[in-house]
């Protein structure tokens, strides 16, 4: 029989990551078949999507609670299917809240369960590692400091690097990005990235606009680009512009093109998240800001283990870029922090060297290394003996 692998990817980033992994595994096992929950990129690689990954998308705690019964039903249905089919392995791609429960029960059935993308146990909720140890046969980590945490807990683990580091060039072409976006070459550009979620844009748009107003008063030659992921987030930012009576500001809104906008920019103001890692891989100086609900922030701050929230600082283990969060994220403070980068080319050059070293460390051919870690589990599930797991 052909090698069969069940998979779950819960959102667009997981769909992309899983599609690359499917391709890498097929280079070694051309006849391998894949099925489960996935998106269009996985399906383009021949994946049989029993449910589309969009069914797993939730927006915040309230939405997750409202859809709990639906999501639990999908998860139990997939578990029944996997137990009946007995594939050679199961691979859960990110989506830990959905996948770790599933992986524990699949592993208890004698099927290897691999989890691709470590949960952020180094940032908060470190106690989850005990549950992870009961659930997974192997953890695949994107960041170099993560494997030691799993090794200490006795969990088989592999460092595979970050896929963005494979995709992004070591030397980004700023001139080409400005030409693509039709931006002038003789002025300073600030990229404003208030986040991809509607809640993020609601929380940050007005602050970012006032920050841009302050910078425009100081630098007559400055321009701003704001890449927005959806029509909804663009409409929210346009409403904020209207409310601020900011029609005179040199702000240009973009549909998507976040990577090109950051490449073209002299400095980036970015909400904490994957976009901050993208900015680091593009060697851009940045200021990280974020604002969430007051009580949610207090809870997360109390549970956090690290002095930083931004991936560039976490990965460099140093305060290489400013982080201005919650009440500290005022327009004045953000403008001053951005201004320091604009007025200090030597500091920008030094930061670019730090980010280049980080880029090279993360550039590991992620899909190839992940496939190499998974291959030993395939076509031998009958020989693989699980420890006691939840029923």
N, C-alpha and C positions, 0 to 999 in steps of 0.2 A: 504493500500500500504506500501511496505517496505520503510524505511527511505532512502532518496537519498541525497548524498552530492557531489557537484561539487568541484573540487580541481585543483589548478595549482601549480606545482613545476618546477622551471626553470633550475636547475642544479643538479649535483650529490649529493651535500650536502642536498639540499632540498628534493630530492628523498628519501634519507635515513631518514630524519626527518619525512617526510610525511608517510613513510611506518610504522614507529613506532606508529604514531598517528592513522593510520587506524586500526592497531592491537588493540590499547587501546580502541578505540571507539567500535570496534566489541566485545570486552569483555562485554560491557554494552548493545550493540544493535547488536546481532549476524547477523541479516538479513540485516544490512545496506549495501547499494550499493554505490560505489564511481566511479566517472568518471571525465574526463577532460584531463589535460596535465600532464604527469608524466613519470617516468623512470622505469627501470626493477625491482627495489626493491618494488616499489608501485604495479607493475603488479604482482609480486610474492604474494602479499597480496590480489589479486583479483580485483585490480584497472583496470578499462576499459580506456585505454589510447587512446583518439581520436587523439592526436598528441603526439609523444615522446618528452620528455623534452629537448633532444638535439637540437630540432628545435629552441629553445629559446636562445641557447648559442651564445653570441657575445663576441668578443675579442677587446675591446677598442672602443673609440668613432667613429673611421672611419668605423669599421665593423658594428657598430650599425646604422650609417647613411646609409650605403650601403644596409642594410637589413630592413630598416624601413618599406617599403611597404609590404614586406612579413610578418613581425611580426605584423603589424597593421591589415593585412588581417586575420591572425590566431585569433587575439584577438577579432575582430568584429564577426567572425564566431562563436567563443565560446560564446560570449555574446548573439547572436541570439539563440543559442541552449539552454543556461541557461534560458533565458526569456521564451522560449517556453515550456521547461520541468518543470520549477518552482520546483527545488529541495528544500529540507528543509533548506539548508544552503550552502554557498560558503566559501571555505577556501583557501586563497592565502598564499602559503608558500614561504617566502622571496621574491626575484625578485620584489622589490617594483616598479621599473619603469614600469614593465608590469602589475603588479597586482593591484596597487592602482587605476589606471584609470578604470580597469575592476570592481573593488569592488564598486566604487562610483556609477556606472551605474546599477550594480546588486542590490545594496542596495536601489536605487531609485525605483526599480521594486517591492519592498516589500519583498525581500529575504535577510535574515541576511548575512552579509559579515564579516568574521573573518580573520584577518591578523596575521600570525604566523611568528614571528621574527621581532622585531622593526627595522625600518631603523635607521641609525646612526645619528639621529637628535641632539644627544648630542655632536657629533664631528664636524659637519658642516651642513649647509643648514637647520637650525632649523626652518625656516619659513614654511617648509613642513608640520608642525603639523597642520596648518589650513586646508590644503587639506586633511590630514589624518582624521581630525574630520568630514569632509563632506563625507568621503569614507567608513569608517569602522564602524561596529557595536561593535566590540571588538578587542582589541589588546592584543596579547600574547607576553610577553617580556622574553628574556633569561637572562638579567642581573638585579640585585636587585635595582640599582639606577634608572632604566628606568621608572617604574610605576608612580613615582611622577610627571614626565613631562607630562604624559597623564592625570593623575587625575586633574592637574592644568588646562588643556585644556578641561576638562569635557568629556573625552573619556573613556568609560568602558575599564578596563585593568586588566590583571592578570599576576603576576610573576610566571613563570613555571620552572625556572632554566635552566641550559645549558645541552644538551644531552651528550656532551663529559664527563661531570663530572659524569654522571651515568655509562658511559662505562669504564672509566679509573679507575684502582684500586687505593685506597688511598695510598698503599705502593707498588710502582713499583719495579719489580724484575730485578735489573741491571745485576746480574750474569746470569740469564736465558736469557736475551736479548743478552748478549755477546756470550753465548753458541749457541743461535739460529743463530747469524750472524757469528759465527766462528771467534770471536775476542779474542785476548789474554786477560787474566785477570790481568796481571802484568804490564800493560802500561796505560798511560793516553790517552783517546780517546776524540777527538773533533768532534762533528757533525756539518757539514756545510750544511745549508738548504737555497739555493739561490732563492727559490720560485718554484711554480708549473707552472707558465706561461713562455712561451718562451722569452717574453720581459724582464721579471725579471732576467732570467738566463743570457741573453745577457748583461744586465746592471751590474750584480754583479759577474759573474764567474771569471773574471780576478782579481778583487779585492780580492775575497775569496782565490784564489790560491796564490797570493802574501802574504796574511795574513798567510796562512799555511806555506809558505816558511820561514817567519820570526819566527814562533813558532817552526818549526822543527830545526832551528839553535839554539834556546834557550833550547830545550828539546829533546835530542837524543832519548828518549824512547816514543815519542808521535806518535799517529796515527790519521788518519782522515777518516771519512766515509761521503759520499755525497749521500743521497737518492734523486733520480730524478724520477719524476712522469710519464714521457713519453719517448718514443724513441727519439722524437725531442729534448727534453730538455737534455737528456743524450748526444746526438750528439753535441749539442752546448757546453756542458761542456768539452767534449773530445777535441773539436776544440780549446777551450781556454787553455786546458792543453798543447796541442801541440804547440800553439803559444807562450806559456810561457816557453817552453822547460823544463817542470816540471816533466819529466818522473821519476826522482829520488825521488820525494816526496812520502811518505807513504800514498797515497790517494787511497781509495777504493770506487768505484762507485757502487751504489745499484739501482736495479729496485724497486721503491717503498720502503717499510719498513721504512718509516719516523719515525713512532712511536717507532719502535724497535731501530732505530739508536739513537734517542734522549734518550731513556731509558738507553741504553748502555753507553752513553757519560758521561764524567766528566763535560763538558761544551758545550754549543750550541751557534753557530753563526747562526742567523735566520733572514730571511726577515720578515718584519712586516706583520701580518696577523693572520689567525687562527692557524698557526703553533706555533706562540709565546704563544698562550693560551694553546695549547697542551703541550708545554715545561713546562709551569707553573704547569699544572695538573700532570706532571711527576716529579715535584719538582726539576727541573734542573736549575742551574744557566745559564744565557744566556746573550748575547749581541744582541740587535736588530739593524738591519741596513736596509736601503732602499735607492734606487736611481731611480728616474724617470726623464722624460724630464724636462729641466730647466724651461720652461714656465708653464708646468702643475704643477710643484712643487710650483712655486711662487703663482699661483692661489689658490691651495689647502691650502697653508700656510696662505694666506690672509683670507681665509674663515673659517679656523679652530678655534674652541673655546677652545680647551684644550692644555696644554703644552706638551702632550704626543701623540704618535701615536700607541704605543704598548699596546695591551689589558692587559698584566700583570700590567703595571703602571696605566692604566686607572681604572682597577678594584680595585687595592689596594689604589688608590688615592694618590700615592706616587711614587717617582723615585726609585723603588726597583731594577731595572736593567738598565744598560746604553742603551741609544738610540743614535746611530751615523748615521745621515742621510745626503744624498746628498754629498756635498764637505767634510763634516766631516768624511765620511766613507772611510778613507784612510787605506791602509794595516797597517801602523804603529800604528794608533789610535786603530784599531780593535784588533791587536795583543796585544797591551798594556792592553786593557780592558779585553780581554780573560785571559791574564796572571794574572791579579789581582784576578780573581776567582780561577785559578789553584793554586795560592800561598796563598790563604786565606780560609782554610777549615772551620774556625769558621763563616765567613761571609756566606759561602755556607749553613751551618747548620741553621743559622738564617733565611736565605731566604727560605729554605725548610719549616720551621715552618709557615712563612707567606703564602706560597703557599698551605700548608695543610689546613689552616683556610679558604682560598679562595675556595679550592676544596669542602669543606664541605658546604659552603654557596651556592655554585652553584649546589650541588647534591640534587635535589628535585623530582626525578622521573618525568622528563619533560613530557614524553608522557602521563602519567597518569594524571598529573595536567592540561595539555592542554585539554585532553578529558573531564575532569570534568568541565572546563570552557565553553566548547562548548556544552555539553549535554543540558543545559537549552534552547538553541536556536532551538533544533531539534524537529520536529513534532509539532511545534506551529507557523510556519511561517505565517499562516493566521491571528494569533493574533498580530503579530509584526508590528508596524506602523513606517515606516521610516520618518525621517525629510525630508525637501525638498533637492533634490540632482540634480546633472547635468543630463540632458536628455540623 
